[in-house]
Amino acid sequence: MNSFSYDLHIHSCLSPCGDDDMTPANIAGMASVKGLSVIALTDHNTARNCPAAAAYAAAFGITFIPGMELTTSEEVHALCLFPVLERALAFDSYVHERIQPVTNRPEIFGHQIIMDEEDNPSGEEPLLLINATSISFDELTPLTSSFGGIMIPAHIDKSSNSLLSNLGSVPPDSRFTCAEISDPSKWEQLKKQNSYLESCRFICDSDAHYLADIHEPQYFLHAEANTPSAILHALDPVNFPSDDQHRVTE
């Protein structure tokens, strides 16, 4: 096993709450400056800045995992991570049809800027991306798996938009095996309060909306290799069994 520094929860300028300086090139550049090995781009309910982010991460020698931070119908936030762009973008198309048809108001919520691979704006998403989708938490793990990815409940220790704050507890038929927390010191207490978490691992990410918030190399995960498939397998070996079984070309 090898050890890799990571930050798997980063927002770009496509998230309305993301700073306009959070372009794919700037994100990859800052991750490189900080010395991260693995990053994921997880905009709200979309993966459309992932192609540009993947190109810049590759240029900096950083392993890139395409994804999104999906908002369920219960307004629970969850990271959905994929081994290749094609699967993330197919999931994006599925999710986009299930976003509430509310038009974004940039003067209130912020711009939602789509960037091309030259790091130039190519358009803006008209629908407000921070709204809930029609996808429930119960269906999210099998749904993400059907697109070849994994689901990780986001910042479960937070008082809003988290699995525990919005649902009160972990549903007994849940299938996830990894959860994200903002404060690792809370993990033991969370496990005592929720027996389901006893068999889970956790990750700690920045949830960065500004370049300075991207994590330093302070958290590490152990994987066989620094490929997206190996990283996803290390995070959730149950729902993402192995490179061989998925046979993903990276």
Secondary structure, 3 states (H helix, E strand, C coil): CEEEEEEEEECCCCCCCCCCCCCHHHHHHHHHHHCCCEEEEEEECCCCCHHHHHHHHHHCCCEEEEEEEEECCCCCEEEEECCCHHHHHHHHHHHHCCECCCECCHHHHCCCEEECCCCCEEEECCECCCCCECCCHHHHHHHHHHCCCEEEECCCCCCCCCHHHHHCCCCCCCCCCEEEECCHHHHHHHHHHCHHHHHCEEEECCCECCHHHCCCCCCEEEECCCCHHHHHHHHCCCCCCCHHHHCCCC
